[in-house]
Amino acid sequence: MTTVKISLNSIDKVKSFVRDVTTFDCDFDLISGRYVIDAKSIMGIFSLDLSKDIDLSIHSEDNIEAVLKMLEPYLVK
């Protein structure tokens, strides 16, 4: 499992993020405080405080390089 920090501070960014993560056949969890949300659930994402950075847990080791490359526009640097 790999965890990275991402930012989803606009509606368009959330929509494109969900579209991108659903192309992968692995589980993604968004963690904000005590809440853990399925990252493929657009309704779940909108229940989070999107003004803050969010931890993303990637439950895969197989194609982690491809996943991280897809996540580049969302990563907090």
Residue, then its C-alpha position, 0 to 999 in steps of 0.5 A: m500500500t502506498t499513501v500520497k497527499i492530493s488536492l481536489n480543490s475544484i469540481d472539475k478536478v474531482k470529476s477528472f480524478v474519479r474518471d482517472v482512478t476508475t480506469f485502474d483495477c485496484d482500490f483507492d481510499l481517501i482519508s480526511g481526519r477520521y473519515v475514509i472514503d472510496a476514492k471512486s465514489i464522487m458522492g463520497i468525495f463531495s462529503l469531505d472538506l476539499s479545502k484541505d489536502i487529502d491522503l490517498s491510499i493506493h491498495s496496489e503494488d503491481n502497476i504503482e508507477a502508472v498510478l503515480k503518473m496518472l496522479e501527478p496533476y493532483l499531487v501536493k508537492 
